[in-house]
Amino acid sequence: MNQLTLTNQEISSINETLVELSYRYPSAGDPEFLRCAGVFAHNLPGRVRTFLNDFRSLELPSGIGLISGYPIDDWKIGRTPKHWKCSHDALRTVEEEMLLILFGSLLGEPLGWATQQDGHVIHDVLPIKGHEHEQLGSSSQELLTWHVEDAFHPYRCDYLGMMCLRNNQRIATNVASIDAISLSPAEVEILFQPRFNIQPDESHLRKNKSNQLNGGDDDVEKAYDNIERMRTDPEKLAVLFGDRQSPYIRLDPYFMQRLDNDEEGQAALDSLIEKLEANLHDIVLQAGDFVFIDNYRVVHGRKPFVAKYDGTDRWLKRINLTRDLRKSRASRRTADSRIIY
């Protein structure tokens, strides 16, 4: 894993930038802040900018970049919310959210989904009562099966960014890199062919829509209709792509149907899944950790745990980052919109 620990001097410099930005903008989701975040990121310490630039441009081994050491005031951020849609004092975490966006903007452009968390760019990842056994980031007692983020969608992110605000129970995120496994040339060739399908995960389904912000919006309803079509009639796709000597990956085993009429394809897929499973390792994020996962090279999941629902549960902030915002232009309302419909 590639890791950078912030120094006291770097933290002081970062905080000066955050104080100024939080005075100018009401939230990290403010459209103007998002538009200019890449410019503001140039004020970050040089060592941070170099670390993230190298992570992006060199595709460093492991596909995991961790920035640690940023201080979190547990009293200031308040209690872990009961639900991502619950109204809570967003001002308590505005500076932390801005820093996640600033770090992320050195890797790509933040984007969100009309079908996830009311179209917000920044998501809360926390346990929700009633979701204990779902395949959702808000589950707890169920193993969140490892996957590529939004693997079903052609506009899935290049990088997943997460900031830890609280993790007193030391709940582990598990990860595995395609770079760490070896496949036979025959398996690689099969996995490069469009013989597989991936259905949308549950976070995009209508049953998880809150109706707080997007009720009655025709574009949102069409987005959900599109998700339903992708669920009932998924297109054939390749699981590996890019360079055959160092491939990228597109995989979500829990939401993939078995290939009953393609024994060769299923055998290659099973081999890939087994080898990734054998190479899983844990990352325990602590308060003040920022982790960036290369969504083209690394799968991630989460170990099960028992939530307390007392305001002290694990709480992360999450963003999706794309290196090419233009490729999703047909699914966004305007050129500067960050939401995919």
N, C-alpha and C positions, 0 to 999 in steps of 0.2 A: 504494500500500500504506500502511496506517495503522501507524505504528511508534512505540514508546515505548522509550527507553533508560534503564535503571535508573541512579540515582545511587548513589554510595558510601553515603550516608546511608540510602537506601531498601534497599540490599542488607543493611546492618547490621541494620535493623529486621526485615527478612524472616528473616534468619538467627536472630535471637532467638526469633521465633515458631516456626521449624522445630526448633530445639533443644528447646524445650518440648514440642512435639507428638511428636517422635521419641522422647522419654523416656516419654511417656504411652501411645503406641500402637506395636505391634510392626511395623506395615507400613502403607503407604498404601492397601492393599486391606482393611484391618480394617473390618468392618461398622460399628462405632461411629464410627470416624474418617470414613467416607464419609457417614454420616448427619448428622454435625455439621460437615462441611467448610464448608458455607455460612455457618455461624456463625463459625468460625475465620477465614474469609476477610475478615471485617470488621476484623481486625487488620492486614490488609495496608495498605501506604501509600495515602493518599487518591488520589494521582495514578494509581496502578495501578487502583484501584476505579473511578475516573471513566473511564479509558480503556476498560476492558472493558464498563462500563455503556453508554457511548456506542456502542461497537461493536455491542452487542446491540440496544439500543433504537432506534438511528437507522439501522441497516443501512447503515453507512458505505460509500462507494464502494470498489470493488475486492473487498470481501468477505474481505479478508485482514487479520488483526491480528497484529502481531509485537511481542513484548516481548524485548528483547535486553540483554546486559550482565551477566547473572548468571554469576558465576565458577564454573567446573567444575574440580575438582582431578582431573587425568587419572590420577594414581596412586591416589587414593582410590576412584574408581569401578571400578578394575580393568579387566581385559581384556574386550573385546567377546566375549560368549558365542558358542559355536559354533551354538547353537540356542536358540529361545525356551523350550523345555521342559527344557534342561539345567539342572541344579541349580548355581546360583552364589550367591555371597554377597549376598543381597538387601539386607543391612544397608548395603552400600556405597553404594546409591543410594536409600535410603529417604527422605532429606530432599528429594532432587531430585524423586522421584515425588510426595511430599506437596505440593510447590510446584506441580507440574503440576495436581494435583487442586484445590488452593486457587484457582489462577487460573481453572481451568475452571468451578468452582462459581459463579463470578460470571456465567457465561453460561448454565449449565443443570446438570442432574443427570447424573453419570457413569452409564453403562450398559455392559454387556458382553453377550456371546452365549455360550450353552452350546456352540455349534458352532465357536467360535473360541478358540484358545489356552487350552484347558481351562477356559473360563468365567471367566478372569481379567478384571478391569475394566481393568487397565493392561497394555498389550501392549508387547512388545519388537519393534522393527523393525530387522532386521539380516540380512545375507546368510547363507544356509544352503547348505552344500555339497550338491549334488544338485538344488537348486531354480533353478539358473542361468537356465533358459529357461522357467520357469513364469510365469503371470500372478498373482504373489503379491508381497506386500511383501518377502518373503524372497528374491526373485530378484535377479539382478545383471546378467548379460550381455544379458538381454532387456529391451526397452523396456516399462516398466509403463504400459500404455495409460491415458490419462487417463479419469477417471470421477467420478461422484458416489459417495461411500462408501455401500456396501450399498444401491445404487439399487433393487435388486429388492424390497426389503422395506418394508412400510408403516411399520415402526417404526424406520427408519433415523434416524441422528442429525441434529440441527440443526447441530451444529458438530463438526468434527474438530480435536482438539488434539494437537500434537506438540512434544516437547522434544528438542533435540539434545544428546546427551552427547558425541558424537565424529563428526567428518566431515573427516578429514585430507585425503581425496581431493577435497573440494569437489564432491561429487555433487549435482546439481541436482534439485530438485523443480520440475515445471512446472505452471502453473496458468492458467486462463482464466475470466473472469467472464461470465455471461449479460448483465450490464449493459453490457459493452463491445461488443456486437454489435447489428446491426439486422436484423430480419426483416420481411417484408411482412405486412400484415394477414391475407392469405389463409393464409400459412404459420403464423402464430400460431394462427389458428382451427383449422387441421388438427392442430397439435401439442397443442392443448388437448383433443383428443378421444381416448378410450380405444381407440386403433388399434394400439398398439405392445406389445412384451413385452420383459422383461429377465429373464434367468436368473441364479440365484445365482452369485457368483464362486467361484473355487476354494478360497478360504480357509475356506469353510463346509462343504466336502465331507468325507465320511468318510475319504478317503485321507489327510487331514492331521490326523486325530485321534490324540492321543498315547496315550490309555488310562491315563495316569498318575493322573488324578483322577476320571474319570467312567466308567470301565469298569463295566458292569453296571447303570448307572443307567437305569431305564426312561424317565424324563423326557428324558434326553439322547438316548436311542435314538429316541424319538418326535420330538425336535427334528430329528435327522438325517433321519428319514422325511419330515418336513414339507419340509425343504430339497430332498429328492429329488423330491417332488411338484411343488415350485415350479420345479425344473429341467426335468422332463419335460413338464409341462403349465402353463407360465406363463400368468398371467391377462393380459388386455388392460388397458393402462393409458395414461394421458396422459403425455407427456414434459414438457409445461409445465403449470403450475397456479398458482393465486393470482390476481393482478391482471394482466389482459392488457396493460396499459401498462408494467408492470414485473414480468414473470413470474418465478416460481421454476422450477427445473429438476430433472429426474429422468432421468439418462442414464448409460449404460455401454455404449458402442458395441461393445466386444469381445464382450460377452455378450448381444447383441441379434440376433435372426434377421431376415434380409431379408424385406420384405413383398412377396413375389412376386406376390400377387394384389391389391396396393394401390399402384399406381404413384404416385398422388397423395400418399399418406402417406409412401412411401419418398423421394420427391423432396423433401418438406418436411424430413424427417429428415436427408437428405444435406446439404441447405442449412445446417441448424443445425450439423451436425458439421463441415462445411468452414469455417464462419465461426468456430467456437470454435477449431479447429485453427490458423487463421490468426492468432488473437489469443493463443496460448500464449506465456507468458514464464517465465523461470527464476527460482527463488528458491534461493539456496545457503545453507542453514542452517549456522550455526557453533555450536560448543560454547557452551551457555548461552543459545541462542535458544529462545523459545517461540512457536510459530505457531498461530493459530486460524483455521480455514477455515470459512466459511459454507457448509455442505453443501447449502443450498437455492439458492445463487447461483453457486457456484464448482466447477469440475471440477479434479481434480489427478491427476498421474501422476509418474513418475520416469524420469530419463535412465538408459540402460544404463551399466554400469561393470564393471571386472574386480576381483572380490573377492580379498583376500589370504589370508583365513582364518588370520591370524597374531595375532589379538587387537587389531588396530588398525583394523578395518573400521568403516564408518559404523554408528552405533548411535543409534537414536531410541527414545523412549518415546511411546506413543500412547494417547489416550483418545477415547471417543465421548461426546458431551454432548447431552442432550435437554432442550428447554424444557418438556416436558410428560411426566413419567414416568408419569402416570396412564393415558395412552392405550395403554400396553402391559401394563396390569394383568392382563389375561386370559392373558398369556404369561409372567408371573412368579409364582413360588411364593408370595410374600408381598408385602404392600404396601411393605415397605422393602427387598426384594430388588432388586438391580441387574442381574440376569441374565435375559435373554430366552431362553425355551425354544421 
